[in-house]
Amino acid sequence: MKKYKEYILITFGSALVALAIQLFFVPNQIAPGGVSGIGLVLNSLTPGISVSTYVIGLNIILFLLAFKLLGGGFGFKTLYASFSLSIIMWIIENVVRPEAITDDLMLSSILGILLLGTGLGIVFNQDASTGGTDILAKILNKYMNLSMGLSMTIIDLMVVVLVAFFFGLERGLYAGL
């Protein structure tokens, strides 16, 4: 029964993260960092391919890379969380087709961060992560001997710079929050 509860909570946390991304960040071109932020930038270059499709594709590539470079021991729960996030994002994007709740960048950033942080906290409390750039951070940690915190900061900073380049400095600064 405990395992079912863990997976229900991981799914719920992933849904909160997906809602934050699809309701607050994507409509306002605010990249939340990580794979979702990279997906948003790629979507701006090829609008015919959705953010969720990029997130799914990038996560597949990252998991294959992780199996090769880190071995299979990084966790089924992380694999589950990563793909549940990607699938829920796809459902919201293609079935629900939401409108932006607000076009105020500050309000979108604050509400998105609160929802995202709550969702990630729920997922992390189940000893899982949503995968994505966490995997890149683990690879940098292992092969370049960088701390996880520094590795994640470097990756997120690169996403912020990409966002600033493609969407302007203001959006880049919001992405850095």
Backbone as CSV, one residue per row, in Angstrom:
resi,resn,N_x,N_y,N_z,CA_x,CA_y,CA_z,C_x,C_y,C_z
1,MET,0.822,-1.207,0.000,0.000,0.000,0.000,0.863,1.267,0.000
2,LYS,2.011,1.202,0.699,2.898,2.356,0.770,3.414,2.740,-0.625
3,LYS,3.744,1.737,-1.439,4.236,2.008,-2.793,3.185,2.726,-3.638
4,TYR,1.920,2.283,-3.522,0.849,2.946,-4.273,0.734,4.406,-3.866
5,LYS,0.819,4.662,-2.568,0.733,6.035,-2.066,1.877,6.879,-2.637
6,GLU,3.094,6.305,-2.663,4.241,7.030,-3.213,3.996,7.422,-4.671
7,TYR,3.498,6.482,-5.458,3.283,6.759,-6.878,2.111,7.708,-7.107
8,ILE,1.107,7.647,-6.260,0.004,8.618,-6.338,0.539,10.016,-6.043
9,LEU,1.386,10.129,-5.013,1.967,11.429,-4.668,2.912,11.928,-5.761
10,ILE,3.701,11.031,-6.347,4.584,11.428,-7.447,3.757,11.944,-8.623
11,THR,2.662,11.255,-8.923,1.785,11.687,-10.017,1.165,13.048,-9.711
12,PHE,0.704,13.229,-8.475,0.111,14.505,-8.071,1.145,15.629,-8.153
13,GLY,2.345,15.390,-7.627,3.407,16.392,-7.697,3.770,16.724,-9.130
14,SER,3.858,15.699,-9.975,4.156,15.916,-11.397,3.055,16.729,-12.070
15,ALA,1.806,16.479,-11.675,0.683,17.243,-12.239,0.779,18.716,-11.852
16,LEU,1.173,19.003,-10.610,1.338,20.399,-10.192,2.441,21.078,-10.997
17,VAL,3.545,20.368,-11.206,4.644,20.915,-12.008,4.161,21.181,-13.436
18,ALA,3.439,20.222,-14.013,2.923,20.382,-15.379,1.969,21.566,-15.476
19,LEU,1.100,21.731,-14.477,0.175,22.872,-14.473,0.934,24.193,-14.398
20,ALA,1.961,24.249,-13.557,2.769,25.467,-13.450,3.384,25.821,-14.801
21,ILE,3.936,24.813,-15.446,4.598,25.044,-16.730,3.587,25.475,-17.796
22,GLN,2.471,24.746,-17.897,1.523,24.985,-18.986,0.591,26.177,-18.758
23,LEU,0.312,26.526,-17.500,-0.611,27.634,-17.231,0.085,28.972,-17.010
24,PHE,1.317,28.936,-16.515,1.986,30.187,-16.165,3.243,30.460,-16.986
25,PHE,4.077,29.445,-17.201,5.356,29.688,-17.853,5.261,29.703,-19.377
26,VAL,4.744,28.650,-19.975,4.710,28.558,-21.442,3.928,29.707,-22.081
27,PRO,2.700,30.029,-21.618,1.949,31.101,-22.290,2.633,32.466,-22.219
28,ASN,3.482,32.654,-21.225,4.153,33.941,-21.048,5.627,33.895,-21.438
29,GLN,6.033,32.798,-22.069,7.418,32.602,-22.502,8.411,32.829,-21.367
30,ILE,8.065,32.290,-20.205,8.974,32.304,-19.058,9.495,30.882,-18.923
31,ALA,10.770,30.689,-19.139,11.338,29.346,-19.058,11.645,29.015,-17.607
32,PRO,11.101,27.908,-17.110,11.330,27.557,-15.714,12.685,26.915,-15.462
33,GLY,13.554,26.902,-16.439,14.832,26.225,-16.290,14.693,24.774,-16.719
34,GLY,15.795,24.079,-16.750,15.763,22.660,-17.042,15.249,22.317,-18.429
35,VAL,14.788,21.079,-18.551,14.319,20.552,-19.828,13.099,21.318,-20.331
36,SER,12.220,21.713,-19.431,11.035,22.473,-19.848,11.433,23.810,-20.466
37,GLY,12.415,24.466,-19.890,12.902,25.724,-20.447,13.555,25.532,-21.804
38,ILE,14.338,24.461,-21.934,14.955,24.154,-23.227,13.866,23.854,-24.252
39,GLY,12.838,23.109,-23.827,11.713,22.807,-24.715,10.995,24.060,-25.184
40,LEU,10.845,25.030,-24.291,10.196,26.293,-24.645,11.017,27.048,-25.689
41,VAL,12.338,27.075,-25.515,13.209,27.742,-26.487,13.138,27.022,-27.835
42,LEU,13.227,25.693,-27.817,13.154,24.933,-29.069,11.811,25.125,-29.763
43,ASN,10.729,25.199,-28.974,9.397,25.432,-29.530,9.326,26.782,-30.239
44,SER,10.049,27.776,-29.727,10.039,29.092,-30.382,10.738,29.036,-31.736
45,LEU,11.675,28.103,-31.886,12.383,27.948,-33.158,11.593,27.104,-34.150
46,THR,10.814,26.159,-33.627,10.000,25.270,-34.464,8.607,25.174,-33.850
47,PRO,7.759,26.179,-34.068,6.450,26.239,-33.413,5.535,25.047,-33.691
48,GLY,5.795,24.301,-34.743,4.965,23.142,-35.049,5.186,21.972,-34.105
49,ILE,6.261,22.020,-33.342,6.561,20.948,-32.386,6.324,21.509,-30.989
50,SER,5.457,20.851,-30.234,5.040,21.374,-28.931,6.139,21.257,-27.879
51,VAL,6.007,22.059,-26.842,6.937,22.019,-25.712,6.940,20.623,-25.094
52,SER,5.750,20.043,-24.913,5.681,18.716,-24.282,6.384,17.659,-25.130
53,THR,6.312,17.772,-26.447,7.011,16.823,-27.321,8.515,16.944,-27.130
54,TYR,9.006,18.176,-27.040,10.435,18.365,-26.770,10.819,17.808,-25.401
55,VAL,9.977,18.027,-24.395,10.272,17.525,-23.048,10.358,15.999,-23.067
56,ILE,9.408,15.358,-23.723,9.434,13.891,-23.818,10.701,13.431,-24.544
57,GLY,10.987,14.035,-25.692,12.164,13.650,-26.470,13.467,13.869,-25.723
58,LEU,13.603,15.031,-25.096,14.823,15.318,-24.337,14.970,14.372,-23.152
59,ASN,13.868,14.057,-22.477,13.946,13.123,-21.355,14.363,11.729,-21.805
60,ILE,13.875,11.284,-22.952,14.297,9.979,-23.473,15.802,9.982,-23.724
61,ILE,16.289,11.028,-24.388,17.726,11.137,-24.664,18.523,11.156,-23.360
62,LEU,18.063,11.944,-22.392,18.792,12.052,-21.123,18.790,10.736,-20.351
63,PHE,17.683,10.010,-20.372,17.659,8.725,-19.679,18.564,7.705,-20.358
64,LEU,18.601,7.704,-21.683,19.524,6.808,-22.383,20.968,7.161,-22.036
65,LEU,21.261,8.455,-22.005,22.588,8.923,-21.617,22.909,8.518,-20.181
66,ALA,21.935,8.644,-19.302,22.144,8.286,-17.896,22.406,6.792,-17.735
67,PHE,21.651,5.955,-18.432,21.889,4.512,-18.348,23.302,4.182,-18.812
68,LYS,23.747,4.867,-19.878,25.085,4.605,-20.410,26.178,5.113,-19.469
69,LEU,26.025,6.348,-18.967,27.099,6.970,-18.189,26.986,6.765,-16.680
70,LEU,25.768,6.566,-16.185,25.575,6.456,-14.736,25.150,5.057,-14.298
71,GLY,24.773,4.221,-15.240,24.268,2.897,-14.887,22.779,2.977,-14.589
72,GLY,22.167,1.826,-14.388,20.721,1.753,-14.212,20.229,2.047,-12.818
73,GLY,21.111,2.333,-11.884,20.699,2.450,-10.490,20.136,3.787,-10.066
74,PHE,19.845,4.696,-10.974,19.381,6.010,-10.530,17.895,6.069,-10.257
75,GLY,17.181,4.978,-10.437,15.839,4.909,-9.885,14.662,4.870,-10.822
76,PHE,13.813,3.883,-10.578,12.582,3.742,-11.339,11.616,4.874,-11.012
77,LYS,11.614,5.338,-9.752,10.682,6.412,-9.386,10.983,7.695,-10.158
78,THR,12.261,7.967,-10.403,12.627,9.137,-11.199,12.174,8.959,-12.648
79,LEU,12.350,7.764,-13.175,11.868,7.472,-14.523,10.356,7.674,-14.597
80,TYR,9.647,7.160,-13.595,8.191,7.305,-13.544,7.798,8.786,-13.461
81,ALA,8.451,9.538,-12.558,8.122,10.957,-12.380,8.390,11.747,-13.656
82,SER,9.501,11.466,-14.293,9.868,12.177,-15.509,8.842,11.970,-16.611
83,PHE,8.454,10.730,-16.809,7.509,10.465,-17.887,6.082,10.819,-17.511
84,SER,5.734,10.750,-16.230,4.390,11.215,-15.853,4.291,12.723,-16.068
85,LEU,5.355,13.470,-15.741,5.369,14.911,-16.002,5.209,15.181,-17.500
86,SER,5.974,14.481,-18.318,5.912,14.690,-19.766,4.526,14.375,-20.318
87,ILE,3.938,13.282,-19.871,2.618,12.874,-20.369,1.537,13.843,-19.903
88,ILE,1.594,14.254,-18.639,0.599,15.208,-18.127,0.726,16.544,-18.862
89,MET,1.966,16.978,-19.132,2.159,18.206,-19.913,1.515,18.066,-21.286
90,TRP,1.710,16.913,-21.923,1.145,16.686,-23.246,-0.381,16.729,-23.195
91,ILE,-0.971,16.096,-22.178,-2.434,16.084,-22.037,-2.966,17.507,-21.854
92,ILE,-2.323,18.268,-20.977,-2.767,19.650,-20.743,-2.660,20.459,-22.034
93,GLU,-1.554,20.288,-22.727,-1.290,21.067,-23.933,-2.216,20.688,-25.095
94,ASN,-2.492,19.404,-25.264,-3.208,18.935,-26.452,-4.672,18.596,-26.232
95,VAL,-5.066,18.304,-25.009,-6.459,17.959,-24.730,-7.175,19.129,-24.059
96,VAL,-6.581,19.654,-23.002,-7.195,20.759,-22.260,-7.041,22.074,-23.021
97,ARG,-5.875,22.283,-23.629,-5.555,23.506,-24.382,-5.852,24.777,-23.573
98,PRO,-5.125,24.956,-22.489,-5.443,26.072,-21.591,-5.021,27.425,-22.150
99,GLU,-5.702,28.432,-21.674,-5.312,29.817,-21.933,-4.435,30.263,-20.764
100,ALA,-3.639,31.277,-20.992,-2.849,31.835,-19.895,-3.803,32.375,-18.832
101,ILE,-3.512,32.087,-17.581,-4.355,32.579,-16.494,-4.179,34.084,-16.340
102,THR,-2.966,34.554,-16.548,-2.673,35.984,-16.497,-1.511,36.267,-17.439
103,ASP,-1.474,37.479,-17.978,-0.333,37.849,-18.807,0.637,38.753,-18.048
104,ASP,0.385,38.939,-16.763,1.291,39.697,-15.907,2.506,38.811,-15.600
105,LEU,3.693,39.239,-16.052,4.886,38.407,-15.909,5.256,38.143,-14.454
106,MET,5.136,39.155,-13.608,5.497,38.961,-12.203,4.536,37.982,-11.537
107,LEU,3.245,38.185,-11.732,2.250,37.294,-11.139,2.407,35.872,-11.681
108,SER,2.628,35.740,-12.984,2.849,34.417,-13.575,4.084,33.750,-12.982
109,SER,5.147,34.520,-12.803,6.372,33.968,-12.218,6.140,33.496,-10.794
110,ILE,5.509,34.334,-9.988,5.287,33.988,-8.579,4.375,32.774,-8.451
111,LEU,3.227,32.800,-9.135,2.290,31.676,-9.040,2.889,30.404,-9.634
112,GLY,3.591,30.546,-10.752,4.237,29.386,-11.362,5.296,28.780,-10.463
113,ILE,6.105,29.629,-9.841,7.153,29.140,-8.940,6.543,28.448,-7.727
114,LEU,5.465,29.024,-7.167,4.808,28.390,-6.016,4.264,27.013,-6.378
115,LEU,3.590,26.918,-7.512,3.028,25.641,-7.949,4.139,24.649,-8.296
116,LEU,5.145,25.121,-9.010,6.277,24.284,-9.387,7.016,23.774,-8.149
117,GLY,7.309,24.676,-7.228,8.027,24.291,-6.017,7.260,23.296,-5.167
118,THR,5.948,23.499,-5.054,5.116,22.564,-4.296,5.146,21.187,-4.952
119,GLY,4.970,21.160,-6.267,4.987,19.889,-6.989,6.324,19.178,-6.879
120,LEU,7.414,19.916,-7.074,8.739,19.308,-6.958,9.002,18.816,-5.543
121,GLY,8.559,19.590,-4.544,8.726,19.162,-3.156,8.030,17.841,-2.888
122,ILE,6.826,17.684,-3.415,6.081,16.431,-3.243,6.838,15.280,-3.910
123,VAL,7.328,15.514,-5.124,8.076,14.469,-5.836,9.362,14.130,-5.088
124,PHE,10.118,15.146,-4.671,11.380,14.915,-3.957,11.155,14.184,-2.638
125,ASN,10.040,14.462,-1.954,9.742,13.784,-0.685,9.456,12.299,-0.868
126,GLN,9.250,11.865,-2.095,9.045,10.442,-2.380,10.345,9.802,-2.897
127,ASP,11.472,10.472,-2.656,12.791,10.013,-3.114,12.845,9.837,-4.631
128,ALA,12.298,10.800,-5.337,12.325,10.789,-6.799,12.679,12.196,-7.273
129,SER,12.899,12.328,-8.551,13.045,13.649,-9.160,12.346,13.580,-10.510
130,THR,12.175,14.710,-11.142,11.509,14.718,-12.444,12.497,14.480,-13.587
131,GLY,13.700,14.053,-13.249,14.686,13.716,-14.278,15.217,14.957,-14.944
132,GLY,15.171,14.979,-16.246,15.597,16.151,-16.991,17.029,16.542,-16.711
133,THR,17.227,17.819,-16.441,18.587,18.316,-16.259,19.209,17.853,-14.948
134,ASP,18.408,17.278,-14.041,19.000,16.645,-12.853,19.965,15.546,-13.295
135,ILE,19.619,14.876,-14.382,20.481,13.818,-14.916,21.792,14.419,-15.414
136,LEU,21.710,15.540,-16.139,22.940,16.207,-16.587,23.797,16.627,-15.397
137,ALA,23.136,17.107,-14.344,23.874,17.507,-13.143,24.590,16.310,-12.527
138,LYS,23.940,15.155,-12.501,24.581,13.949,-11.962,25.774,13.537,-12.819
139,ILE,25.653,13.702,-14.129,26.766,13.371,-15.022,27.932,14.329,-14.788
140,LEU,27.646,15.636,-14.686,28.707,16.610,-14.378,29.341,16.310,-13.027
141,ASN,28.518,15.941,-12.069,28.996,15.595,-10.735,29.963,14.417,-10.800
142,LYS,29.603,13.411,-11.552,30.417,12.196,-11.614,31.700,12.396,-12.415
143,TYR,31.610,13.031,-13.574,32.746,13.083,-14.484,33.584,14.353,-14.377
144,MET,33.026,15.419,-13.812,33.793,16.657,-13.672,34.026,17.009,-12.210
145,ASN,33.542,16.144,-11.324,33.726,16.314,-9.884,33.161,17.644,-9.373
146,LEU,32.053,18.085,-9.966,31.366,19.291,-9.505,30.261,18.875,-8.551
147,SER,29.965,19.713,-7.579,28.858,19.404,-6.668,27.548,19.423,-7.446
148,MET,26.541,18.730,-6.915,25.228,18.724,-7.568,24.670,20.145,-7.653
149,GLY,24.821,20.913,-6.571,24.306,22.283,-6.555,24.940,23.146,-7.632
150,LEU,26.263,23.067,-7.750,26.966,23.848,-8.767,26.594,23.361,-10.166
151,SER,26.501,22.058,-10.328,26.124,21.498,-11.631,24.748,21.994,-12.060
152,MET,23.783,21.958,-11.150,22.427,22.408,-11.478,22.397,23.908,-11.749
153,THR,23.186,24.671,-10.997,23.258,26.115,-11.208,23.815,26.430,-12.594
154,ILE,24.868,25.734,-12.995,25.466,25.952,-14.316,24.447,25.657,-15.416
155,ILE,23.751,24.534,-15.290,22.771,24.141,-16.313,21.625,25.147,-16.372
156,ASP,21.080,25.523,-15.213,19.975,26.485,-15.200,20.418,27.852,-15.704
157,LEU,21.649,28.244,-15.405,22.175,29.514,-15.909,22.261,29.491,-17.438
158,MET,22.657,28.353,-17.993,22.699,28.225,-19.450,21.301,28.377,-20.050
159,VAL,20.297,27.817,-19.379,18.916,27.952,-19.860,18.477,29.412,-19.780
160,VAL,18.808,30.094,-18.686,18.455,31.508,-18.523,19.083,32.340,-19.644
161,VAL,20.333,32.068,-19.970,21.011,32.793,-21.051,20.319,32.518,-22.389
162,LEU,19.949,31.258,-22.637,19.209,30.923,-23.866,17.894,31.688,-23.947
163,VAL,17.171,31.713,-22.832,15.886,32.417,-22.794,16.095,33.902,-23.063
164,ALA,17.095,34.495,-22.428,17.375,35.917,-22.635,17.719,36.185,-24.102
165,PHE,18.464,35.282,-24.705,18.850,35.446,-26.109,17.637,35.360,-27.031
166,PHE,16.759,34.380,-26.799,15.631,34.154,-27.707,14.394,34.986,-27.385
167,PHE,14.166,35.312,-26.111,12.934,36.006,-25.721,13.174,37.395,-25.144
168,GLY,14.425,37.799,-25.011,14.736,39.117,-24.479,15.215,39.051,-23.032
169,LEU,15.917,40.100,-22.640,16.527,40.147,-21.313,15.496,40.046,-20.192
170,GLU,14.365,40.734,-20.348,13.351,40.716,-19.291,12.858,39.298,-19.016
171,ARG,12.533,38.547,-20.067,12.072,37.161,-19.891,13.198,36.309,-19.299
172,GLY,14.417,36.573,-19.722,15.564,35.857,-19.167,15.709,36.090,-17.677
173,LEU,15.494,37.334,-17.256,15.573,37.639,-15.824,14.461,36.940,-15.048
174,TYR,13.265,36.893,-15.626,12.176,36.162,-14.972,12.495,34.673,-14.893
175,ALA,13.124,34.143,-15.925,13.505,32.729,-15.920,14.523,32.446,-14.824
176,GLY,15.312,33.449,-14.476,16.331,33.272,-13.448,15.812,33.301,-12.026
177,LEU,14.528,33.615,-11.852,13.975,33.668,-10.489,14.009,32.339,-9.789
